[in-house]
C-alpha cells in the first residue's frame, strides 16, 4: 500500500509502477484536498512482480515485505493489520509447506 496524491477525489488514481494496482480508496464528498497542494491523498494497494502471488517460490515464499497487511483487515479509515497470513503466507495458517 502507498498513498497517492491526485487532483480529483472520484477518479481512478494513476499507476505507473512495476506490478499492478489491486485497489484504491474511494473518497467521499467530505474529503478535503491538502491546503498547500490542492491534491487529495488516497490509499493505493498494489502487488509487485516479485510478490508471492506472482512468484510463489520466490523471495516471499516465506515471509513478506514490511508493508504487507492482510487484505481481509482493511476497512474504511482504518489501517490494515499484519497477521500470520500476511506475514508468513498460507503455510503459517495451515501448517503446510507448498
N, C-alpha and C positions, 0 to 999 in steps of 0.2 A: 504494500500500500504506500502511496505517496499522496501528497496534496498537490493540487493543480490550481493555478490561478487563471481564471477565464473571464472574458468580458461579459458573458451572459450567464444567467443562472439556470436557464431551461433548455440548453442545447448540449449535445454530446461534447465532452472536452476533447481537444486534440490529443493524439497519442502518437508520438514519433520516436519511439524507443524500440530496442530489441524486445522480442516476446510479443505478448498480446494482452490487451486490456480485457478484463473479465467482468468489470463492473465499475460504477461510479455513483457518487451521491447525487440525488436529485434535491435541489434547493427549493424551499417553499417561497411564497411571496413576501415573507417577512425577513428573508436573508438580506443582509446589507453588505454592500461592497466595502472593501478597505478604503478608508477616507483618503489615504495618500495616493494609491494607485488607481482606484476605481474598479479594481478587479475582485471577483468573488473567489473565495477559497473553497475547494471541493476535494473530497477524498476520491482517489482513483485506485482501483485494485487491479493488479496485473500479475501475470506469470512470465518468467523469463525462460529463454530456451534451455537453460541448464536445470530448471526446477524439476521436481520429482514427477510431475505428470507427463513431461516430455521425455525425460531420461530416468526411468525407474531404477536403473542400475548405476546411475551417475553419482555425482558429487553429493547429492542429498538423498542417497538411498536410505541412509540412516541419518537422522538429524535434519535440521532445517536452517535457513538463514535467520538471523536475529530478529528480523522484522516480521517473520511469518506468524500469522494468527489463524485460529480455527475459523473458517468462514461461517460455521454454524453459530458463532458467538457474536457476529456483527449485527448491531442494531442501530437505529437512528439515534444520532447524537451520543453514541456510546462507543468507546474504544473496543476493538475486538480483543479477545483473550487468547493467551497462549495455553494450549492444552497438550497432554501427551500425544494426541493425534496430530496436532500441528507441528510439534517439535521433533517427534521421533518417527512419525509415519504409522501406517496401519499395523505394523508388527507390534508396536507398543500397546495396541488395544487387543489384538487377537493372540499375541504370543507367537505368531508365525514369522518365518523369515523367507519371504519370496524373492 
